[in-house]
């Protein structure tokens, strides 16, 4: 039984390492040319991270815009459909090694429309298991097209791979949704 468990753990670690190598190669085109505004926002967000973060890996993704349907249901209640309307900005995730078996997880978005509310969630897979985090809240009108957050995570030593999901709810009635930006790092 112990041998079976050891083989299962080895297979999981191998799959995680393969994803850490293959996924960045496939996602490279998405991160190739961040806009000037996004690059500036990324630089500020990374500067706000704790001192000592090394080996940043950042994957940026275009966000998609969903609109409310033109029809309404009973009693005038609008039901949000998931029609992809087009690009409405970019979302990003960055993971950097802190040492001591810890990483800094950062994520954010830059959009073309004003948003009043945001929600976010992350899934980070690490040597010591899967970690899930999330939150949401209002966005101040003076910064309603740009948002970011970050947190420290104890992962153990080894490869760390994370995915993020974010949604910005717009004043114009739609929502900008991320397309799973990701990041990875070797925690030491």
ABEGO torsion letter per residue (X at the ends): XAAAAAAAAAAAAAAAAAAAAAAAAAAAAAAABBBAAAAAAAAAAAAABBBGBBGBBBBBBBBBBBBBBABBBBGGBBBBBABBAEBAEBBBBBBBBAEGGBBBBBBBBBBABBBABBBBBBBBBBAAEBBBBBEBEBBBAAAAABBBBBBBBBAEBEBBBBBBBBBBBBAAGBBBBBBGBBBBBBBX
